[in-house]
Amino acid sequence: MARTKPTIPELKHLDHVLVSETAIRRRVSALAEQINRAYRGKDLTVIAVVNGALIFTADLLRQMRSPLRLDCIRASSYHAGTAATGKPVIIDNLKLDIAGQHLLLVDDILDTGNTLSAVKELLLAKKAASVRTCVLLDKKARRVVPFEAEYVGFEIPNEFVVGYGLDFNERYRNLPCIGVLKPKFYSGTV
């Protein structure tokens, strides 16, 4: 008997799907291959910016072949809204000693650049040998600091997106795709 995928009611909260589950799977695989080539023969420490990068990082790590360590850092610049509020706050710092290590900083989205810029600066201050950045989404229209990621999944327009780890008030992270949330679900009219 064929198994059907369970439906997720919150998919109806999307105005439209921006990146499908299949496209995400393919692109994560391609990113992992790029990273595998770049770090061939090197030990790697992956630093995930949680909570948003959790799902992306897990899928990426399952396809990486370098010996690696994983740590997480918690940073926030949204504070329960739909737009970055400025200076990011580092809420929870690293547990691993990263001095002399090659680091891959993984995040769900690069928009203003404030958070990733601040986190990368922090990692370099801890004497990392190198820091490269991998993001699932790049929203260049919102950039306010000069920051670019070395590895990018998808460039997206300036729309508020959720799914595949991205949230609004900690909801929608479990959606298998990335979609644009209908305004009524974040404007308080529902």
MDAnalysis code that builds the backbone (N, CA, C; Angstrom):
import MDAnalysis as mda
import numpy as np

u = mda.Universe.empty(570, n_residues=190, atom_resindex=np.repeat(np.arange(190), 3), trajectory=True)
u.add_TopologyAttr("name", ["N", "CA", "C"] * 190)
u.add_TopologyAttr("resid", np.arange(1, 191))
u.add_TopologyAttr("resname", ["MET", "ALA", "ARG", "THR", "LYS", "PRO", "THR", "ILE", "PRO", "GLU", "LEU", "LYS", "HIS", "LEU", "ASP", "HIS", "VAL", "LEU", "VAL", "SER", "GLU", "THR", "ALA", "ILE", "ARG", "ARG", "ARG", "VAL", "SER", "ALA", "LEU", "ALA", "GLU", "GLN", "ILE", "ASN", "ARG", "ALA", "TYR", "ARG", "GLY", "LYS", "ASP", "LEU", "THR", "VAL", "ILE", "ALA", "VAL", "VAL", "ASN", "GLY", "ALA", "LEU", "ILE", "PHE", "THR", "ALA", "ASP", "LEU", "LEU", "ARG", "GLN", "MET", "ARG", "SER", "PRO", "LEU", "ARG", "LEU", "ASP", "CYS", "ILE", "ARG", "ALA", "SER", "SER", "TYR", "HIS", "ALA", "GLY", "THR", "ALA", "ALA", "THR", "GLY", "LYS", "PRO", "VAL", "ILE", "ILE", "ASP", "ASN", "LEU", "LYS", "LEU", "ASP", "ILE", "ALA", "GLY", "GLN", "HIS", "LEU", "LEU", "LEU", "VAL", "ASP", "ASP", "ILE", "LEU", "ASP", "THR", "GLY", "ASN", "THR", "LEU", "SER", "ALA", "VAL", "LYS", "GLU", "LEU", "LEU", "LEU", "ALA", "LYS", "LYS", "ALA", "ALA", "SER", "VAL", "ARG", "THR", "CYS", "VAL", "LEU", "LEU", "ASP", "LYS", "LYS", "ALA", "ARG", "ARG", "VAL", "VAL", "PRO", "PHE", "GLU", "ALA", "GLU", "TYR", "VAL", "GLY", "PHE", "GLU", "ILE", "PRO", "ASN", "GLU", "PHE", "VAL", "VAL", "GLY", "TYR", "GLY", "LEU", "ASP", "PHE", "ASN", "GLU", "ARG", "TYR", "ARG", "ASN", "LEU", "PRO", "CYS", "ILE", "GLY", "VAL", "LEU", "LYS", "PRO", "LYS", "PHE", "TYR", "SER", "GLY", "THR", "VAL"])
u.atoms.positions = np.array([
    [0.840, -1.170, 0.000],
    [0.000, 0.000, 0.000],
    [0.895, 1.247, 0.000],
    [0.593, 2.200, -0.848],
    [1.378, 3.432, -0.968],
    [1.109, 4.344, 0.222],
    [2.195, 4.917, 0.755],
    [2.051, 5.874, 1.848],
    [1.919, 7.269, 1.271],
    [1.016, 8.026, 1.833],
    [0.865, 9.419, 1.396],
    [1.512, 10.319, 2.437],
    [2.024, 11.417, 1.972],
    [2.621, 12.389, 2.871],
    [1.533, 13.068, 3.682],
    [1.780, 13.256, 4.978],
    [0.783, 13.992, 5.768],
    [0.748, 15.446, 5.316],
    [-0.428, 16.015, 5.340],
    [-0.546, 17.418, 4.959],
    [-0.308, 18.291, 6.184],
    [0.200, 19.459, 5.949],
    [0.476, 20.408, 7.021],
    [-0.511, 21.560, 6.840],
    [-1.439, 21.723, 7.775],
    [-2.472, 22.761, 7.618],
    [-1.915, 24.161, 7.374],
    [-0.774, 24.476, 7.953],
    [-0.226, 25.826, 7.832],
    [0.252, 26.153, 6.416],
    [0.341, 25.154, 5.536],
    [0.686, 25.443, 4.135],
    [-0.331, 26.402, 3.520],
    [-1.564, 26.369, 4.037],
    [-2.618, 27.263, 3.540],
    [-2.367, 28.722, 3.933],
    [-1.420, 28.938, 4.851],
    [-1.103, 30.298, 5.278],
    [-0.140, 30.989, 4.312],
    [0.348, 30.234, 3.323],
    [1.283, 30.807, 2.361],
    [0.545, 31.469, 1.211],
    [1.010, 32.633, 0.830],
    [0.497, 33.297, -0.357],
    [0.932, 32.515, -1.593],
    [2.217, 32.133, -1.616],
    [2.749, 31.289, -2.683],
    [4.063, 30.666, -2.241],
    [4.419, 29.563, -2.886],
    [5.675, 28.872, -2.610],
    [6.764, 29.527, -3.455],
    [7.834, 29.887, -2.815],
    [8.962, 30.519, -3.489],
    [10.000, 29.475, -3.920],
    [10.253, 28.492, -3.024],
    [11.217, 27.426, -3.306],
    [10.601, 26.106, -2.859],
    [10.485, 25.172, -3.794],
    [9.848, 23.885, -3.498],
    [10.759, 22.970, -2.683],
    [10.154, 21.973, -2.084],
    [10.893, 20.969, -1.322],
    [11.930, 20.274, -2.205],
    [11.560, 19.950, -3.432],
    [12.477, 19.293, -4.376],
    [13.653, 20.204, -4.719],
    [13.382, 21.473, -4.981],
    [14.450, 22.428, -5.304],
    [15.403, 22.585, -4.120],
    [14.874, 22.617, -2.907],
    [15.714, 22.725, -1.713],
    [16.631, 21.510, -1.619],
    [16.066, 20.332, -1.763],
    [16.852, 19.096, -1.672],
    [18.006, 19.102, -2.679],
    [17.704, 19.469, -3.909],
    [18.737, 19.509, -4.956],
    [19.821, 20.533, -4.645],
    [19.413, 21.707, -4.208],
    [20.389, 22.769, -3.963],
    [21.262, 22.473, -2.745],
    [20.671, 21.898, -1.690],
    [21.457, 21.522, -0.509],
    [22.511, 20.494, -0.897],
    [22.143, 19.562, -1.742],
    [23.090, 18.557, -2.223],
    [24.232, 19.212, -3.000],
    [23.912, 20.163, -3.864],
    [24.932, 20.866, -4.653],
    [25.845, 21.696, -3.745],
    [25.274, 22.357, -2.741],
    [26.082, 23.128, -1.793],
    [27.034, 22.219, -1.030],
    [26.523, 21.077, -0.572],
    [27.364, 20.124, 0.162],
    [28.532, 19.671, -0.705],
    [28.285, 19.449, -1.974],
    [29.353, 19.022, -2.875],
    [30.405, 20.119, -3.031],
    [29.977, 21.373, -3.174],
    [30.916, 22.503, -3.246],
    [31.775, 22.575, -1.977],
    [31.140, 22.437, -0.842],
    [31.838, 22.513, 0.437],
    [32.783, 21.324, 0.598],
    [32.335, 20.142, 0.195],
    [33.198, 18.955, 0.257],
    [34.475, 19.175, -0.545],
    [34.349, 19.753, -1.730],
    [35.537, 20.029, -2.557],
    [36.436, 21.064, -1.887],
    [35.850, 22.108, -1.347],
    [36.634, 23.192, -0.748],
    [37.397, 22.740, 0.495],
    [36.839, 21.817, 1.254],
    [37.456, 21.397, 2.510],
    [38.054, 19.989, 2.442],
    [38.224, 19.462, 1.261],
    [38.802, 18.120, 1.109],
    [40.144, 18.057, 1.845],
    [40.273, 17.050, 2.713],
    [41.522, 16.864, 3.447],
    [41.688, 17.764, 4.654],
    [40.693, 18.561, 4.990],
    [40.783, 19.463, 6.142],
    [39.713, 19.106, 7.168],
    [40.041, 19.298, 8.416],
    [39.029, 19.210, 9.464],
    [38.210, 20.495, 9.399],
    [36.948, 20.391, 9.736],
    [36.033, 21.520, 9.621],
    [35.184, 21.620, 10.876],
    [34.961, 22.839, 11.323],
    [34.020, 23.082, 12.408],
    [32.858, 23.872, 11.817],
    [31.672, 23.326, 11.934],
    [30.467, 23.973, 11.437],
    [29.810, 24.695, 12.611],
    [29.508, 25.973, 12.389],
    [28.824, 26.787, 13.398],
    [27.449, 27.153, 12.824],
    [26.402, 26.617, 13.420],
    [25.039, 26.895, 12.962],
    [24.437, 28.022, 13.790],
    [23.786, 28.958, 13.104],
    [23.058, 30.027, 13.793],
    [21.641, 29.493, 14.008],
    [21.330, 29.204, 15.263],
    [20.031, 28.604, 15.563],
    [19.069, 29.675, 16.071],
    [17.813, 29.442, 15.904],
    [17.072, 28.257, 15.538],
    [16.905, 28.114, 14.015],
    [16.970, 29.194, 13.301],
    [16.626, 29.203, 11.887],
    [17.410, 28.242, 11.017],
    [18.698, 28.061, 11.281],
    [19.543, 27.232, 10.414],
    [19.524, 25.755, 10.788],
    [18.755, 25.380, 11.783],
    [18.774, 24.007, 12.291],
    [18.459, 22.965, 11.214],
    [17.381, 23.105, 10.508],
    [16.967, 22.117, 9.513],
    [17.930, 22.106, 8.338],
    [18.288, 23.274, 7.836],
    [19.234, 23.403, 6.740],
    [20.580, 22.775, 7.112],
    [21.081, 23.089, 8.301],
    [22.361, 22.548, 8.745],
    [22.321, 21.031, 8.842],
    [21.261, 20.481, 9.404],
    [21.143, 19.025, 9.532],
    [21.184, 18.352, 8.164],
    [20.441, 18.876, 7.209],
    [20.429, 18.290, 5.869],
    [21.785, 18.437, 5.185],
    [22.439, 19.562, 5.389],
    [23.751, 19.808, 4.804],
    [24.800, 18.862, 5.395],
    [24.808, 18.726, 6.721],
    [25.798, 17.888, 7.392],
    [25.715, 16.427, 6.969],
    [24.522, 15.942, 6.730],
    [24.361, 14.530, 6.331],
    [25.042, 14.231, 5.004],
    [25.380, 15.266, 4.244],
    [26.007, 15.062, 2.938],
    [27.474, 15.491, 2.907],
    [28.007, 15.880, 4.048],
    [29.396, 16.337, 4.079],
    [30.326, 15.181, 4.445],
    [31.506, 15.191, 3.825],
    [32.445, 14.086, 3.999],
    [33.688, 14.443, 4.808],
    [33.920, 15.709, 5.088],
    [35.079, 16.106, 5.882],
    [34.866, 15.710, 7.334],
    [35.965, 15.403, 8.042],
    [35.822, 15.227, 9.490],
    [35.333, 16.561, 10.054],
    [34.303, 16.533, 10.875],
    [33.784, 17.808, 11.354],
    [33.315, 17.775, 12.777],
    [33.260, 18.964, 13.334],
    [32.672, 19.210, 14.647],
    [31.531, 20.193, 14.425],
    [30.581, 20.191, 15.324],
    [29.420, 21.082, 15.208],
    [29.232, 21.833, 16.507],
    [28.973, 23.109, 16.367],
    [28.574, 23.925, 17.511],
    [27.488, 24.873, 17.016],
    [26.779, 25.458, 17.945],
    [25.699, 26.381, 17.584],
    [25.888, 27.686, 18.335],
    [25.427, 28.739, 17.694],
    [25.407, 30.050, 18.316],
    [23.989, 30.599, 18.129],
    [23.498, 31.272, 19.112],
    [22.142, 31.826, 19.022],
    [22.261, 33.339, 18.931],
    [21.762, 33.865, 17.832],
    [21.787, 35.309, 17.617],
    [20.427, 35.727, 17.078],
    [20.017, 36.915, 17.407],
    [18.713, 37.376, 16.949],
    [18.750, 38.853, 16.608],
    [18.047, 39.180, 15.518],
    [17.887, 40.601, 15.181],
    [16.437, 40.905, 14.799],
    [15.545, 39.911, 14.912],
    [14.148, 40.118, 14.530],
    [13.250, 40.432, 15.717],
    [13.447, 39.804, 16.843],
    [12.691, 40.100, 18.058],
    [11.176, 40.106, 17.830],
    [10.650, 38.998, 17.281],
    [9.207, 38.777, 17.101],
    [8.552, 39.683, 16.066],
    [9.290, 40.128, 15.084],
    [8.704, 40.934, 14.022],
    [9.017, 40.335, 12.663],
    [8.782, 41.103, 11.615],
    [9.038, 40.634, 10.252],
    [10.207, 41.352, 9.604],
    [10.821, 42.274, 10.331],
    [11.980, 42.998, 9.797],
    [13.059, 43.057, 10.865],
    [14.306, 42.949, 10.432],
    [15.428, 43.039, 11.357],
    [15.389, 44.378, 12.073],
    [15.715, 44.345, 13.371],
    [15.588, 45.550, 14.182],
    [16.895, 46.294, 14.368],
    [17.939, 45.874, 13.702],
    [19.217, 46.572, 13.827],
    [20.290, 45.677, 14.385],
    [20.951, 46.119, 15.426],
    [22.087, 45.396, 15.986],
    [21.642, 44.038, 16.530],
    [22.295, 42.959, 16.059],
    [21.933, 41.633, 16.547],
    [22.412, 41.407, 17.980],
    [21.721, 40.532, 18.668],
    [22.064, 40.170, 20.028],
    [22.557, 38.726, 20.008],
    [23.764, 38.490, 20.550],
    [24.272, 37.123, 20.694],
    [23.705, 36.616, 22.007],
    [22.798, 35.647, 21.909],
    [22.068, 35.168, 23.078],
    [22.803, 34.007, 23.747],
    [23.406, 33.135, 22.940],
    [24.106, 31.970, 23.468],
    [25.367, 31.777, 22.648],
    [26.495, 31.682, 23.309],
    [27.781, 31.621, 22.639],
    [28.241, 30.173, 22.426],
    [29.384, 30.015, 21.815],
    [29.944, 28.708, 21.474],
    [30.424, 27.942, 22.697],
    [30.448, 26.618, 22.555],
    [30.987, 25.738, 23.592],
    [32.384, 25.253, 23.205],
    [32.661, 25.121, 21.886],
    [33.941, 24.604, 21.405],
    [35.005, 25.693, 21.347],
    [36.258, 25.265, 21.519],
    [37.395, 26.155, 21.286],
    [37.638, 26.149, 19.782],
    [37.572, 27.301, 19.141],
    [37.695, 27.363, 17.680],
    [39.019, 27.956, 17.220],
    [39.906, 28.267, 18.145],
    [41.198, 28.851, 17.779],
    [41.924, 27.913, 16.816],
    [42.371, 28.466, 15.687],
    [43.113, 27.696, 14.701],
    [42.275, 26.781, 13.826],
    [40.972, 26.822, 13.969],
    [40.074, 25.934, 13.222],
    [39.521, 26.613, 11.968],
    [39.244, 25.785, 10.940],
    [38.541, 26.260, 9.754],
    [37.045, 26.165, 10.065],
    [36.338, 27.281, 9.920],
    [34.924, 27.333, 10.286],
    [34.038, 27.549, 9.073],
    [32.890, 26.888, 9.103],
    [31.821, 27.148, 8.146],
    [30.637, 27.645, 8.963],
    [30.303, 28.906, 8.803],
    [29.182, 29.535, 9.494],
    [27.939, 29.331, 8.642],
    [26.922, 28.673, 9.197],
    [25.714, 28.332, 8.446],
    [24.513, 29.065, 9.028],
    [23.768, 29.745, 8.146],
    [22.555, 30.435, 8.584],
    [21.457, 30.225, 7.554],
    [20.228, 30.482, 7.972],
    [19.089, 30.280, 7.085],
    [18.993, 31.384, 6.038],
    [19.212, 32.644, 6.459],
    [18.999, 33.754, 5.527],
    [19.997, 34.885, 5.788],
    [20.461, 35.454, 4.726],
    [21.312, 36.641, 4.768],
    [20.477, 37.771, 4.189],
    [20.104, 38.719, 5.042],
    [19.347, 39.870, 4.523],
    [20.111, 41.158, 4.795],
    [19.995, 41.783, 5.937],
    [20.714, 43.038, 6.166],
    [22.224, 42.833, 6.243],
    [22.618, 41.654, 6.673],
    [24.032, 41.351, 6.858],
    [24.514, 41.641, 8.266],
    [23.698, 42.289, 9.073],
    [24.097, 42.653, 10.432],
    [24.461, 41.436, 11.284],
    [23.595, 40.431, 11.307],
    [23.828, 39.271, 12.168],
    [25.065, 38.500, 11.731],
    [25.146, 38.121, 10.465],
    [26.287, 37.327, 10.020],
    [27.592, 38.096, 10.121],
    [27.560, 39.375, 9.866],
    [28.754, 40.200, 10.001],
    [29.231, 40.197, 11.452],
    [28.316, 40.380, 12.390],
    [28.666, 40.406, 13.819],
    [29.174, 39.044, 14.284],
    [28.523, 37.976, 13.856],
    [28.945, 36.637, 14.271],
    [30.309, 36.307, 13.674],
    [30.518, 36.626, 12.407],
    [31.823, 36.356, 11.783],
    [32.930, 37.135, 12.511],
    [32.664, 38.368, 12.858],
    [33.631, 39.185, 13.606],
    [33.966, 38.527, 14.943],
    [32.957, 38.013, 15.627],
    [33.145, 37.318, 16.899],
    [34.021, 36.075, 16.715],
    [33.756, 35.301, 15.657],
    [34.520, 34.078, 15.399],
    [35.978, 34.392, 15.074],
    [36.202, 35.422, 14.290],
    [37.570, 35.822, 13.960],
    [38.308, 36.325, 15.206],
    [37.597, 36.999, 16.100],
    [38.206, 37.476, 17.348],
    [38.625, 36.309, 18.243],
    [37.984, 35.160, 18.053],
    [38.341, 33.955, 18.818],
    [39.464, 33.183, 18.128],
    [40.092, 33.811, 17.138],
    [41.290, 33.298, 16.456],
    [41.029, 32.086, 15.558],
    [39.869, 32.043, 14.906],
    [39.610, 30.988, 13.918],
    [40.615, 31.126, 12.776],
    [41.053, 30.005, 12.205],
    [41.997, 30.038, 11.082],
    [41.333, 30.643, 9.849],
    [40.066, 30.290, 9.624],
    [39.304, 30.840, 8.503],
    [37.822, 30.734, 8.820],
    [37.042, 31.630, 8.230],
    [35.588, 31.598, 8.395],
    [34.956, 31.832, 7.030],
    [34.218, 30.847, 6.554],
    [33.406, 31.009, 5.349],
    [31.950, 30.885, 5.768],
    [31.074, 31.457, 4.950],
    [29.654, 31.497, 5.291],
    [28.821, 30.776, 4.241],
    [27.849, 30.011, 4.728],
    [26.899, 29.311, 3.864],
    [25.497, 29.682, 4.317],
    [24.690, 30.194, 3.385],
    [23.305, 30.562, 3.701],
    [22.361, 29.885, 2.715],
    [21.205, 29.524, 3.200],
    [20.195, 28.954, 2.317],
    [19.625, 30.028, 1.405],
    [19.324, 31.204, 1.979],
    [18.685, 32.279, 1.228],
    [19.490, 33.564, 1.323],
    [19.531, 34.294, 0.222],
    [20.202, 35.588, 0.176],
    [19.196, 36.616, -0.338],
    [18.883, 37.579, 0.532],
    [17.933, 38.644, 0.186],
    [18.720, 39.945, 0.024],
    [19.375, 40.096, -1.124],
    [20.289, 41.219, -1.364],
    [19.612, 42.591, -1.247],
    [18.328, 42.672, -1.530],
    [17.626, 43.958, -1.509],
    [17.626, 44.606, -0.128],
    [17.853, 43.821, 0.903],
    [17.802, 44.359, 2.272],
    [19.180, 44.629, 2.872],
    [20.252, 44.394, 2.124],
    [21.605, 44.504, 2.665],
    [21.910, 45.930, 3.110],
    [22.390, 46.073, 4.353],
    [22.792, 47.387, 4.859],
    [24.276, 47.430, 5.208],
    [24.911, 46.265, 5.320],
    [26.362, 46.215, 5.528],
    [26.965, 45.396, 4.392],
    [28.181, 45.707, 3.991],
    [28.799, 44.968, 2.884],
    [29.221, 43.569, 3.335],
    [28.366, 42.600, 3.080],
    [28.644, 41.218, 3.489],
    [28.096, 40.283, 2.424],
    [28.902, 39.337, 2.003],
    [28.478, 38.327, 1.038],
    [28.852, 36.956, 1.567],
    [28.023, 35.969, 1.315],
    [28.306, 34.586, 1.702],
    [29.045, 33.884, 0.574],
    [29.941, 32.990, 0.942],
    [30.677, 32.215, -0.057],
    [29.799, 31.149, -0.713],
    [28.846, 30.620, 0.047],
    [27.962, 29.571, -0.460],
    [26.514, 30.013, -0.259],
    [25.756, 30.081, -1.356],
    [24.369, 30.570, -1.308],
    [23.450, 29.563, -1.982],
    [22.369, 29.240, -1.297],
    [21.376, 28.343, -1.867],
    [20.548, 29.035, -2.931],
    [19.817, 30.058, -2.541],
    [18.917, 30.760, -3.445],
    [18.937, 32.254, -3.156],
    [18.922, 33.057, -4.198],
    [18.714, 34.492, -4.038],
    [17.213, 34.704, -4.145],
    [16.654, 35.482, -3.201],
    [15.201, 35.681, -3.181],
    [14.867, 37.171, -3.177],
    [13.631, 37.501, -3.595],
    [13.190, 38.897, -3.557],
    [12.899, 39.330, -2.121],
    [12.641, 40.601, -1.951],
    [12.381, 41.176, -0.640],
    [10.936, 40.895, -0.213],
    [10.711, 39.645, 0.178],
    [9.404, 39.216, 0.683],
    [9.633, 38.483, 1.991],
    [8.611, 38.474, 2.864],
    [8.744, 37.783, 4.146],
    [8.455, 36.300, 3.952],
    [9.490, 35.481, 4.177],
    [9.384, 34.050, 3.903],
    [9.453, 33.223, 5.177],
    [8.813, 32.059, 5.102],
    [8.825, 31.096, 6.202],
    [8.988, 29.697, 5.609],
    [9.281, 28.755, 6.483],
    [9.396, 27.351, 6.094],
    [10.840, 26.891, 6.076],
    [11.017, 25.583, 6.168],
    [12.336, 24.953, 6.146],
    [13.288, 25.623, 7.139],
    [12.776, 25.855, 8.341],
    [13.574, 26.453, 9.405],
    [13.280, 27.915, 9.666],
    [12.795, 28.640, 8.655],
    [12.480, 30.057, 8.836],
    [11.105, 30.180, 9.499],
    [10.962, 31.187, 10.352],
    [9.729, 31.265, 11.137],
    [9.140, 32.669, 11.171],
    [7.937, 32.712, 11.702],
    [7.344, 33.938, 12.201],
    [6.843, 33.600, 13.598],
    [7.406, 34.243, 14.616],
    [7.057, 33.967, 16.014],
    [7.129, 32.480, 16.348],
    [8.187, 31.833, 15.871],
    [8.480, 30.420, 16.105],
    [7.499, 29.448, 15.440],
    [6.698, 29.913, 14.508],
    [5.796, 29.037, 13.758],
    [6.301, 28.896, 12.328],
    [5.883, 27.863, 11.660],
    [6.125, 27.596, 10.235],
    [7.494, 26.969, 9.939],
    [8.336, 26.751, 10.938],
    [9.665, 26.177, 10.691],
    [9.569, 24.799, 10.039],
    [8.513, 24.054, 10.327],
    [8.384, 22.678, 9.848],
    [7.856, 22.552, 8.420],
    [7.549, 23.637, 7.763],
    [7.075, 23.541, 6.381],
    [8.213, 23.005, 5.506],
    [7.926, 22.087, 4.589],
    [8.981, 21.470, 3.781],
    [9.497, 22.354, 2.644],
    [8.806, 23.456, 2.395],
    [9.169, 24.375, 1.316],
    [9.410, 25.754, 1.930],
    [9.776, 26.704, 1.094],
    [9.912, 28.088, 1.546],
    [8.853, 28.894, 0.811],
    [8.032, 29.595, 1.580],
    [6.950, 30.339, 0.964],
    [6.784, 31.720, 1.558],
    [6.027, 32.518, 0.859],
    [5.724, 33.872, 1.307],
    [4.456, 33.800, 2.160],
    [4.585, 34.253, 3.393],
    [3.468, 34.215, 4.331],
    [2.437, 35.283, 3.963],
    [1.165, 34.898, 3.967],
    [0.109, 35.872, 3.720],
    [0.156, 36.943, 4.810],
    [0.089, 38.215, 4.444],
    [0.203, 39.296, 5.437],
    [-0.771, 39.181, 6.592],
    [-1.937, 38.661, 6.378],
    [-2.909, 38.602, 7.475],
    [-2.424, 37.711, 8.626],
    [-1.448, 36.811, 8.354],
    [-0.949, 35.936, 9.415],
    [0.184, 36.561, 10.216],
    [0.709, 37.697, 9.799],
    [1.705, 38.380, 10.622],
    [1.325, 39.820, 10.936],
    [0.193, 40.276, 10.430],
    [-0.213, 41.661, 10.698],
    [-1.214, 41.771, 11.830],
    [-1.598, 40.620, 12.393],
    [-2.521, 40.647, 13.517],
    [-3.983, 40.748, 13.119],
    [-4.300, 40.472, 11.843],
    [-5.693, 40.576, 11.423],
    [-6.415, 39.240, 11.447],
    [-5.722, 38.177, 11.853],
    [-6.372, 36.856, 11.926],
    [-6.704, 36.531, 13.353],
])
